[in-house]
């Protein structure tokens, strides 16, 4: 352990778990217990289906009490055939990213042979065949012996009604860009500010495409914007979701969004989107922009979300880049832009490309509000409230808590003396902690300038 990490560990000890539980240790390829039913018609012992896997199930998938988004240290072990790995990697042969390897709604056509989930308590279940794909753009990668991809898993693509605990879909992010600190912290702040946003948890991931069957990689398990998300956040989403669409560009371009990726619900009905588009165009560059669009757009939610984007420098988004746009249509007829690509935050990613993210951007909803004096004033007032709430959270402690969780992590096997902590996390921790610790002061100064007329 490096001296810097040792000092960090000592500083974080008060935040870490003080439970006296022993590390869970599994016997690799432990003995499979055969029953009479396993012997088959010949009376010969059946072949152990788990002989080549790192753990043997202790219960069925529908019995496993897995909390994959509310608890750290769940382990995901993916057994995938060589042919499926080849299929998964094919879109990434050009280097990946920038449109390669995109997730296809309706199933990837590729499935696992086994998916073991191991809870922190040591329970093991085999989910068998689940839908698997590799996704991502700049953070994407193929699954090889030397690279770590982002996984997207669908629990019931092959087994109707199957769930990972309570969720059907999950994304396992490879910690590229700034995921372990950046995405986990930013999504936590969005949720704390009352903005519907994905949940996350730290997880261990292993699989057959890596040479070492015992290799476990720290990853971030992240919620996917689907049915369960809509149900859990119904009170923030106008009673639930009619649909969730994902694309780029202005959603007021209805023709373009008619072919957007449909993440959930009925996306063929464009009547609501048409009403919003017409209202935006009719009220753009007027002093009634927010009032004229309010029947179709959740302005209070947008104001709070925009404040967090500005506060945390989340800039590869709808407001500033017309990118990574996830649009939810609520049962109340109003639309809401959901936080996405939130790993690009705090100026850490891409050598600081996204820094000093402004409050107002070039997107029509943001620009229209900026030009409407009343809407602009409401936006600034909202950010004042958000800043107060953010300061009350003790921002530096958000990063300290994540660091403690990573250092406190316990894998089911292997040597992990620093938990999920890796050498690059030293620099990432220092960067994010300094940013969070100083952001309230700099943000208040920026807000004061904006009240004085600065853009």
C-alpha atoms as one frame of an Amber mdcrd trajectory, in Angstrom:
protein
   0.000   0.000   0.000   1.383   3.391  -0.974   2.047   5.975   1.775  -0.577
   8.279   0.253  -3.193   5.555   0.304  -2.220   4.526   3.810  -2.744   8.105
   5.006  -6.089   8.228   3.230  -7.153   4.951   4.783  -6.281   6.176   8.262
  -8.220   9.387   7.670 -11.283   7.489   6.501 -11.353   4.817   9.211 -14.126
   6.626  11.162 -16.326   6.482   8.053 -15.734   2.821   7.308 -17.696  -0.152
   8.536 -16.819  -1.202  12.051 -18.556  -4.577  11.785 -16.433  -7.516  12.884
 -17.544  -9.874  10.128 -14.901 -12.032   8.492 -14.162 -11.730   4.789 -16.313
 -14.160   2.834 -14.111 -16.796   1.213 -15.329 -19.281  -1.393 -13.732 -22.549
  -2.344 -13.029 -22.242  -6.045 -14.842 -25.008  -7.969 -16.375 -26.271  -4.761
 -18.119 -29.633  -4.723 -21.503 -29.811  -6.391 -23.993 -31.783  -4.299 -25.858
 -34.270  -6.495 -29.379 -35.466  -5.810 -31.218 -38.509  -7.121 -32.828 -36.340
  -9.757 -29.403 -35.300 -10.983 -28.460 -38.900 -11.770 -30.917 -39.209 -14.641
 -32.262 -42.394 -16.236 -28.897 -44.167 -16.394 -28.287 -43.959 -12.690 -24.877
 -42.458 -13.437 -23.896 -39.266 -11.620 -24.653 -36.195 -13.692 -21.868 -33.982
 -14.922 -21.241 -31.176 -12.484 -22.484 -28.075 -14.372 -20.482 -25.787 -12.094
 -17.157 -27.626 -12.149 -15.543 -24.897 -14.250 -17.209 -21.965 -12.517 -15.829
 -20.184  -9.459 -18.817 -20.852  -7.174 -21.774 -23.203  -6.855 -25.352 -21.911
  -6.407 -26.878 -22.190  -2.976 -30.392 -21.246  -4.110 -32.437 -20.494  -7.210
 -32.439 -17.098  -8.869 -35.995 -16.304  -7.787 -35.028 -16.973  -4.155 -31.881
 -14.848  -4.085 -32.400 -11.781  -1.834 -30.171  -9.601  -4.001 -30.251  -5.822
  -3.601 -28.115  -4.964  -6.604 -28.625  -1.184  -6.465 -29.039  -0.609  -2.743
 -26.034  -2.569  -1.507 -22.349  -2.652  -2.451 -20.233  -5.788  -2.911 -22.570
  -7.936  -4.971 -20.502 -10.077  -7.337 -21.497 -10.700 -10.962 -19.733 -13.574
 -12.741 -20.544 -13.961 -16.446 -19.970 -17.252 -18.240 -20.163 -16.549 -21.958
 -19.232 -18.804 -24.874 -16.371 -17.857 -27.183 -18.781 -17.409 -30.092 -20.948
 -14.997 -28.105 -17.881 -13.035 -26.981 -16.873 -12.767 -30.634 -20.353 -11.503
 -31.523 -20.311  -8.994 -28.679 -16.896  -7.677 -29.691 -17.616  -7.406 -33.410
 -19.034  -3.836 -33.304 -15.906  -2.740 -31.446 -13.348  -3.948 -33.971 -13.080
  -0.423 -35.352 -11.895   0.835 -31.989 -15.237   1.272 -30.303 -16.931   4.426
 -29.171 -18.532   7.174 -31.214 -21.449   5.059 -32.339 -19.911   1.608 -32.257
 -21.370  -1.071 -30.038 -24.624   0.668 -29.309 -27.248  -1.213 -27.303 -30.116
  -2.424 -29.459 -33.546  -2.343 -27.876 -35.336  -5.661 -28.147 -32.374  -7.804
 -27.260 -28.812  -8.251 -28.350 -29.346 -11.769 -29.624 -26.536 -12.866 -27.334
 -26.896 -14.516 -23.975 -24.832 -15.802 -21.113 -24.547 -19.507 -20.411 -24.432
 -18.732 -16.703 -24.730 -15.556 -14.694 -23.782 -16.043 -11.078 -24.764 -13.362
  -8.601 -23.139 -13.657  -5.196 -24.501 -11.463  -2.423 -22.288  -9.965   0.307
 -23.825 -12.516   2.678 -22.513 -15.374   0.546 -25.712 -16.531  -1.157 -25.174
 -17.665  -4.750 -27.669 -18.067  -7.592 -27.309 -18.892 -11.268 -29.532 -16.796
 -13.536 -28.610 -18.922 -16.534 -29.188 -17.235 -19.871 -29.625 -13.468 -19.660
 -29.319 -10.881 -22.399 -25.868  -9.329 -22.578 -24.415  -6.536 -24.665 -21.417
  -4.226 -24.568 -22.275  -0.551 -24.661 -20.783   2.900 -24.347 -19.160   5.471
 -26.531 -15.965   7.102 -25.314 -15.904   4.789 -22.295 -16.733   1.688 -24.326
 -14.388  -1.222 -25.008 -14.476  -4.817 -26.240 -14.281  -7.719 -23.823 -10.775
  -9.116 -24.166  -8.101 -10.443 -21.849  -6.708  -6.920 -21.521  -9.756  -4.634
 -21.742 -12.789  -3.923 -19.570 -16.115  -3.186 -21.282 -19.375  -1.711 -20.060
 -22.000  -4.452 -19.738 -25.739  -4.090 -20.237 -27.750  -7.040 -18.893 -31.424
  -7.944 -19.374 -32.711 -10.442 -16.804 -35.789 -11.663 -18.663 -34.668 -11.712
 -22.283 -34.688 -15.514 -22.132 -36.575 -16.218 -18.893 -39.889 -14.356 -18.706
 -40.347 -12.383 -15.525 -36.845 -12.978 -14.193 -35.315 -10.105 -12.230 -31.992
  -9.180 -10.670 -33.531  -8.678  -7.269 -36.123  -6.050  -8.122 -34.767  -4.816
 -11.471 -34.912  -6.230 -14.983 -32.064  -4.260 -16.559 -28.689  -3.248 -15.162
 -25.595  -1.546 -16.498 -22.149  -2.436 -15.171 -19.822   0.480 -15.889 -16.105
  -0.065 -16.275 -14.991   2.986 -14.260 -13.636   4.703 -17.349 -13.734   8.510
 -17.583 -14.635   9.129 -13.949 -17.251   6.580 -13.062 -16.277   5.289  -9.619
 -16.234   8.769  -8.090 -17.798  11.003 -10.734 -20.912   9.127 -11.734 -21.641
   7.806  -8.255 -21.337  11.254  -6.662 -23.175  13.263  -9.309 -26.167  10.916
  -9.437 -26.314  10.961  -5.637 -26.493  14.766  -5.692 -29.202  14.780  -8.374
 -31.303  12.440  -6.251 -30.665  14.453  -3.084 -31.943  17.544  -4.900 -35.212
  15.818  -5.776 -34.327  15.099  -9.389 -35.260  11.580 -10.564 -31.947   9.913
 -11.373 -30.456   6.435 -11.578 -29.264   4.604  -8.464 -25.766   3.145  -8.250
 -23.797   0.626  -6.205 -20.246  -0.696  -6.246 -19.958  -4.259  -7.554 -17.386
  -6.925  -8.354 -17.452  -8.353 -11.890 -15.709 -11.411 -13.305 -16.190 -13.607
 -16.312 -15.029 -16.254 -18.714 -13.610 -13.877 -21.337 -10.827 -12.903 -18.977
  -8.000 -15.433 -18.731  -8.110 -15.650 -14.960 -11.433 -17.098 -13.806 -10.767
 -15.695 -10.344 -10.207 -12.142 -11.589 -12.683  -9.671 -10.093 -12.905  -6.124
 -11.423 -14.452  -3.234  -9.449 -17.318  -1.698 -11.397 -20.267   0.600 -10.858
 -23.693  -1.024 -11.136 -26.074   1.618 -12.468 -29.817   1.631 -12.845 -31.317
   1.743 -16.330 -34.227   4.077 -17.062 -36.965   1.460 -17.427 -40.233   0.349
 -15.822 -38.899  -0.093 -12.279 -37.339   3.370 -12.343 -40.633   4.905 -13.445
 -42.572   3.075 -10.757 -40.112   3.915  -7.975 -40.048   7.605  -8.957 -43.688
   7.983  -9.955 -44.235  10.915  -7.590 -41.429  12.832  -9.341 -42.500  11.795
 -12.833 -46.068  13.024 -12.938 -47.565   9.778 -11.686 -45.316   7.551 -13.797
 -43.999   7.351 -17.342 -45.933   7.110 -20.555 -42.611   6.534 -22.265 -38.881
   7.227 -22.151 -37.019   8.137 -25.328 -33.285   8.508 -25.868 -31.536  10.399
 -28.653 -29.537  13.525 -29.446 -30.524  16.987 -30.606 -33.584  19.102 -29.913
 -36.653  17.102 -28.961 -38.731  19.872 -30.498 -37.689  18.299 -33.809 -40.515
  15.786 -33.675 -39.631  14.101 -36.969 -36.149  13.319 -35.694 -37.395  12.088
 -32.330 -39.984   9.867 -33.999 -37.108   7.437 -34.598 -35.456   7.943 -31.205
 -34.488   4.893 -29.191 -37.502   3.822 -27.149 -36.292   2.826 -23.697 -39.730
   2.250 -22.223 -43.444   2.564 -22.933 -45.401   3.631 -25.996 -43.108   5.830
 -28.068 -45.198   5.735 -31.228 -47.669   8.282 -29.875 -46.082  11.634 -30.742
 -49.046  13.816 -29.769 -47.531  14.972 -26.479 -44.169  15.730 -28.036 -45.912
  17.660 -30.803 -47.772  19.792 -28.255 -44.520  20.612 -26.460 -42.736  21.385
 -29.718 -45.479  23.751 -30.864 -45.555  25.523 -27.499 -41.776  26.020 -27.524
 -41.803  27.479 -31.024 -44.776  29.743 -30.305 -43.279  31.144 -27.099 -39.572
  31.283 -27.969 -38.038  34.730 -27.412 -41.054  35.951 -25.465 -41.546  36.864
 -21.820 -44.086  34.044 -21.494 -41.785  31.197 -22.478 -42.079  29.221 -19.254
 -45.768  30.039 -18.818 -46.593  29.028 -22.381 -44.735  25.719 -22.184 -45.619
  24.828 -18.576 -48.603  22.587 -19.468 -46.184  20.280 -21.285 -42.888  20.704
 -19.413 -41.923  20.254 -15.748 -40.150  23.552 -15.120 -39.482  23.144 -11.365
 -37.727  19.842 -12.055 -35.775  21.291 -14.977 -34.637  24.267 -12.893 -33.271
  22.024 -10.140 -31.655  19.657 -12.619 -30.033  22.537 -14.524 -28.590  23.826
 -11.259 -26.930  20.481 -10.536 -25.525  20.266 -14.074 -23.981  23.708 -13.593
 -22.879  23.073 -10.036 -21.072  19.798 -10.816 -19.900  20.688 -14.340 -21.971
  17.979 -16.009 -21.653  19.329 -19.537 -22.006  16.491 -22.058 -25.768  16.803
 -21.812 -28.913  18.212 -23.392 -28.501  21.733 -22.030 -24.953  22.340 -23.202
 -24.232  19.784 -25.918 -27.596  18.473 -27.181 -26.183  15.056 -26.383 -27.157
  12.106 -24.203 -30.776  13.274 -24.115 -33.129  10.997 -22.171 -36.672  12.348
 -22.255 -39.451  10.991 -20.055 -43.095  11.783 -20.800 -45.102  11.695 -17.591
 -48.641  10.508 -17.058 -49.441  14.159 -16.303 -48.546  15.094 -19.887 -45.327
  16.893 -18.923 -41.849  16.062 -20.178 -38.703  15.753 -18.055 -35.054  15.471
 -19.111 -33.341  12.780 -17.030 -29.671  13.003 -15.957 -27.434  10.963 -18.252
 -23.723  10.724 -19.068 -23.086  12.034 -15.582 -19.647  10.427 -15.399 -18.405
  13.478 -17.315 -18.294  15.779 -14.308 -16.119  17.992 -12.114 -13.668  18.667
 -14.938 -12.018  15.279 -14.483 -12.783  13.612 -17.801 -11.109  14.238 -21.153
  -8.266  16.298 -19.679 -10.668  18.912 -18.381 -12.640  19.433 -21.595 -15.885
  19.986 -19.701 -15.014  22.678 -17.179 -16.736  25.858 -16.025 -20.033  24.524
 -17.339 -22.409  27.504 -17.572 -25.855  27.506 -16.035 -27.575  28.364 -19.302
 -26.740  26.502 -22.493 -27.709  26.567 -26.142 -30.583  24.068 -25.927 -33.963
  25.634 -26.669 -35.467  25.023 -23.221 -32.457  26.623 -21.553 -32.051  29.480
 -24.031 -35.777  30.230 -23.996 -35.702  30.456 -20.200 -32.635  32.692 -20.247
 -34.387  35.146 -22.572 -37.532  35.173 -20.421 -36.707  37.475 -17.489 -39.138
  35.792 -15.114 -37.938  32.307 -15.981 -34.309  33.396 -15.668 -34.936  34.857
 -12.226 -36.699  31.676 -11.111 -33.733  29.660 -12.347 -31.291  31.771 -10.322
 -33.494  31.616  -7.218 -33.703  27.839  -7.564 -29.930  27.574  -7.800 -29.623
  29.617  -4.613 -31.780  27.015  -2.865 -29.877  24.119  -4.430 -26.581  25.642
  -3.298 -27.856  25.906   0.264 -28.970  22.271   0.185 -25.681  21.167  -1.371
 -23.684  22.994   1.291 -25.777  21.328   4.003 -24.745  17.945   2.584 -21.098
  18.704   3.499 -19.905  18.171  -0.095 -16.428  16.844   0.718 -17.995  14.123
   2.848 -19.807  12.797  -0.243 -16.445  11.899  -1.774 -15.063  10.670   1.550
 -18.025   8.328   1.888 -17.459   6.885  -1.588 -13.765   6.408  -0.811 -14.603
   4.617   2.428 -17.014   2.312   0.621 -14.380   1.437  -1.971 -11.689   0.799
   0.637 -14.099  -1.180   2.806 -15.201  -3.464  -0.036 -14.745  -7.211   0.434
 -14.495  -9.593  -2.493 -15.685 -13.204  -2.242 -12.243 -14.454  -3.273  -8.797
 -13.208  -4.235  -6.398 -10.756  -2.632  -7.888  -7.260  -2.409  -6.068  -5.554
   0.487  -7.392  -2.119  -0.510 -10.884  -3.287  -1.379 -11.951  -1.827  -4.720
  -9.325   0.889  -4.564  -6.833   0.989  -7.446  -3.779   3.168  -7.964  -5.501
   5.707 -10.307  -8.113   6.270  -7.608  -5.509   8.178  -5.568  -5.511  11.015
  -8.094  -9.246  10.785  -8.747 -10.050  11.017  -5.041  -7.881  14.104  -4.571
  -9.404  15.792  -7.625 -13.045  15.144  -6.756 -12.622  15.957  -3.085 -10.955
  19.288  -3.837 -13.668  20.133  -6.365 -16.544  19.283  -4.015 -14.897  21.012
  -1.060 -14.442  24.292  -2.906 -17.422  24.315  -5.229 -19.937  26.089  -2.977
 -17.742  29.169  -2.670 -16.996  29.449  -6.393 -20.603  28.707  -7.353 -21.923
  31.462  -5.078 -19.555  33.918  -6.724 -20.753  32.834 -10.177 -24.374  33.157
  -9.109 -23.754  36.675  -7.857 -22.262  37.622 -11.215 -25.273  36.171 -13.027
 -27.611  38.189 -10.833 -25.651  41.209 -11.954 -26.342  40.388 -15.572 -23.501
  38.069 -16.525 -24.437  35.174 -18.772
